[in-house]
Amino acid sequence: MTTLDPADIEFGLDTFGDIPRKEDGTLFTHAEAIRATLYEAVLADEIGVDTFTVGEHHRPDYAISSPPTMLAGIATATKRMKLASGVTVLSSDDPVRVFQQFATLDALSNGRAEVILGRGSFTESFPLFGYKLEDYNRLFEEKLNLWAELVQEHPVTWSGDTRPALVNADVYPKTENGLTTWVGVGGSPESVIRTARYGFRLMLAIIGGAPVRFKPYVDLYKQATEQLGTTAHPVGVHSPGFVADSDEEAKELIFEEYAASQHRIGVTRGWPPLTRNRFEAEINHGALTVGSPETVARKIANTVRALDLGRYDMVYSTVGQIPHAARMRSVELYGTKVIPMVRDILAES
């Protein structure tokens, strides 16, 4: 069951700026893919999507490497959606600069900016910006600690091993109402407890397997905030999905491209090739939410109920290099049909 009023649950879209295909089958350039993301965000804003999130990657198959820049462009072309990074790889960035960028975004968007911080599922940013992978955990721990000071928006005195110390340093610009901070977590109990300790919001990345298996992490977050005396915010999830007019159309549109995408990543991670049977199993029993508006709505509603969520973000473009027109249609169906259906299902239950 969900403890929140269905009207208060947020439903968003998430993208990494994946490179789509044109109608003739050729791939967009990175510049074209960035503009395509803007068009998708504008459509999402117009049709009632609550949040729009863009991730940070430094790979040829993704166009977005600077979420605050992308979001600033979206902010000036939209009116109502919350705008967030998903995630900002804080380990290989500077917390002061990240705060300044998102405080600026918050002003441009009239208070709609949020930041989702994470360690990142890829490691290209570490050598790119001169960090050592062996410092992976220490970098995030220290920089998150500094971030917790920065978002209080008072002069900061801080010292650590991963960046120069600050002594009574004031950081500008100030926001009008503060910055909402989430921490993206892939399934580490230590990460859940750390998020609770700082009083930040928890965003679970569910990219494979049955979503219900993450319920212990939701429970752990609530228990930890209670014991630590911090605020237990509603939990969010981001998970891959795609909507088309029918189940079969959705599957046929994405299978080959999704399998190719999984193979590109799997080469470096030791994953076996994705078979059609495993693809179907992940749709039927796992995290992949693919199908008609009715099918997608039922599955999202089940996930929201099982985990008692306050937010669900569908990662709509990580299913592969599918045509831009199909992505636009997926966004349209998600906003106009899926979200209202999910709210109705939850209200009935």
Beta strands, then each sheet from edge to edge (+ up, - down):
strand 1: 10-15
strand 2: 51-54
strand 3: 82-85
strand 4: 88-89
strand 5: 113-118
strand 6: 156-158
strand 7: 166-169
strand 8: 180-185
strand 9: 201-205
strand 10: 235-243
strand 11: 289-291
strand 12: 309-315
sheet 1: 4+ 5+ 3+ 2+ 1+ 12+ 10+ 9+ 8+
sheet 2: 4+ 5+ 3+ 2+ 1+ 12+ 10+ 11+
sheet 3: 6+ 7-
end
